[in-house]
Amino acid sequence: MRQDKLEIPMPGGSAEAYLFHADGASRPGVLFLTDIMGIREANLGMARRVAEHGYTVLVPNAFWRASKLPLFDFPPQIGEERTMKRFGELRAGLTNQQMGPDGAAFVDFLLEQPQVAGAKVGVVGYCFTGQMALRIAAEAPDKIAAAASFHGGHLWTDAQDSPHKLLPRVTARLYFGHAIEDRTMMAEQIAHLDAALNAWGGRFESETYEGAHHGWTVPGRDIYNAKQAERHYAKLFETFDAVLK
């Protein structure tokens, strides 16, 4: 499995990215979006595993406007003032309105790669980028076959630009894996999202992972849940394989 470092041309700049692919093979494409802590060895390992399952995987720096890699020059700690300030800086560089168009540009770049087969790809987002995966599915419905979110935050809000309001534009198969006691996606919000998904009428699955807290999928964090992380891979592959293979 090859790991190539690339630059994706973007309006007003470029986004660093990694592409995982098998030499001499053309496989379905997957856009892999990291959490707000950015691209690091832990999630590159996750992306490699997705590629080893039979995909060509693009991992872009979604926060390219705010920072080159690495996004942190210190060990981030949730709740610590310096970390929270940095989160705010990164969030300011990726607004709700930018998520869809940026994601569509990433998808177009991925589809242009000779290692990618087919006219549609899958997209997966974690934590902060869970909602971005849904926004991309709405932005480029003709190019997204499946979209998945794991411990994604703010998927349903009462704001005018809540991502759930984009569901009528989505044609992809959707999957949502929620965390327990997640302040960014409380049980009441999950219930509202499920109601919106049922009204939408497309193919979807939405479930809460028992004993798994926000961020459980990424190794190296104290919140990591190995058992439920394995289940997340099983559900991700089930979702993507059904429509991309």
N, C-alpha and C positions, 0 to 999 in steps of 0.2 A: 504494500500500500504506500503510495507516494504522498508526501505532504509538501505542497508548493506554496511559497509566499508570493502574493500578488497585490496589485493596486487596482481598485475599481474606479474608473473615472466617474466623478459625480459633479453636479453643477457647483462650480465654485471651488472645486478641490478634488480630493480622491480619498477613498477608504481602503485602508489596509485589509487584507483578507488572507485566509488560508484555504487551499483547495485540496481535499483528500480524494484520490482516485487511484484506480488500478491501471498499471501500464497496459496499453494496447486494448483497453476495454471501454465500451460505451455503455453507461448504466443510467438508470433514472436519477434525476437530480433532487437534492434536498438542500434547502436553505436553513442553516442552523444559526439561531440567534441567541447570544449569551445573555446572562443576567447583567445587571448594571455594574458589576465588578469587572466586566469585560473579558477579553480573550486572555486565557492563562492555561497552564499545562493541564489543569483538571478538566476544563471543558473541551480542550483540544483532544484529550483522551476520549471524552464522550463522543465527539464528532467522528473520531477515528473508528470507534465501535460501530457507529451507524454506517459508515462507509464499508466496513468489513462485512456488514450484513448484505451488501450488494448495491450500494448507492455511491454516486459522486456527490460529495458534500462540500458546500461553500460556507465558510465561517467569516462573515464580514465584521469589521469594527463598526457597529451601528452608531457609535458615538463619535464618529470621525470629525464632526464639526467642532467638538469640544476638546479633543485630545488625540494625539498619536498613541500608539501602544508603547508601554503598558499604561493603563488608565490611572494606576496608583503607583506612587513612588514610596509608599509606606504600607505596612500591613493593615488593610481595612478592618475595622471592628464596628459592628452594628451598634448604634447608639452613641458612639464616641464622637465628640464635636467635630474633629477634623474630618472624619469619615462622612458624617452627615452633610457637612459643607461641600465636600467633593461630590457626593451624590447629587446635590442641588445643581452644581456646575454641569455635571454630565446630563442631567435631566433637561436643563435649559437648552442644551445643544440637540435635543431630539424631542420636539413638540409633538402633540397628538396629530397635528396637521401634516407634519413631515414624515410620520411613520409609514403611511401608505405609499406615497411617491418614492421615498427612499427604498422601501422594500421592493417595489416594482422594478426599480433600477437594478437592484441586486439580482432579482429573478431574471431580468433580461440578460445580464452579464453571465449568469449561470447557464442559461439556455444556449448562449453563444459558444460555450466551451465544447470542443470536439469529444470530450469524455462523457458528455451528457446525451442520453437517448430520450426521445419523446418530445412532445410539445408542451407538457405540463410537469410541474414539480411539486414536491411537498415542502411545507415550511413548519418549523417548530420553534417556539419561543419559551423562555424560562423566566419566571419572576416578572421583572419589569417588561420584558419583551413578549410575554404571553399575549397581551392585548395587541402588540404589533403584528403578531402572526395573523390574528383575526382581521386587522385593518388591511393587511396585504391581500388576504383572500378576497376582501371586498374591492380593493383597488384594481386587482388583476384577475378577475374571476375566470377568464379564459385561459389562464396560465397556471392556476393553482388547483391541483387535484385533491389535496388534503392539507389541513392545517391543524396543528396540535399546540396546546398550551399546558405547561406543567407549573404548578403553584404560581399561576399568573395572577397579577393584581389588577384591580380596577376594571374588570371585564364588564361589570354592570355598575353604573353610577346613575345619579339623577341629573348629571350634567347634560347639556345639549349635545356635546360631542362624545357621549359614551359609546364605546365600541359596539355594544349590543345593538345599537340603532342601525348599524350597517348590515345586519343580517340579511335583509331583503336583496342585497346585491351579491351575496355569497352563493356560489354553486358547489363549493368544495365539501368533501366529507370533513367533519369537525370532531375534535376530541379535546376534552378538558379534564385534566387531573388536578384536583384541588387539594390544598393542605388543610389540616385542622387548625382551629384557633388562629386563623390568618387575618391580621388586622387590615390587610389590603384587599381581602375578599372574604368577608364574614359570611356566616351561614345564611343570613337573610339575603345577602347579595347573590349567593349561589342559587338560592331559590328563585329569585327574580330572573337570573340568567336562564335557568332551566325553563321557566315559563316562557321567556322570549324565544328560546330554542324550539320549544314545542309549537309555538305559534308560527315560527318560521317554516317548519315542515320539512326541512332537509334532513340528511342522514347525520346523526351526531351521537356522541356518548359524553356524559358528564358525571363524574363520580369523585368522591372524597376518599383519600387514601388513609386508612386507619393508622393512627399513631404517627403520621408523617406531618412534620411541621414545615413552614415556609422555607424553601431552599433544600429540601431533603434529597434531591437528585444528584447534587454536585459533591464529589468526593473531597475530602480534606477539610470540610467544615464540621464543627461540632454538632450541627443539626442533621448531618448526613444519616440516612436510614438505608442501610445496604439492602435489606429485604424488599422494601418498597421501591428502591432505585431499580432493582432488577425487574420488578413488575412494570415500572414505567417504560423500560425498554421493550418488554413484551407487548404492551399496549401501543407504543409508538410504532413498532414494526407491524403489528396487526392492522393499524390504521393506514399506514403508507402502502404496505404490500397489497392491500385489497384494491387499490386504485392505480398503483404505479407499476405493478409487476404482472 
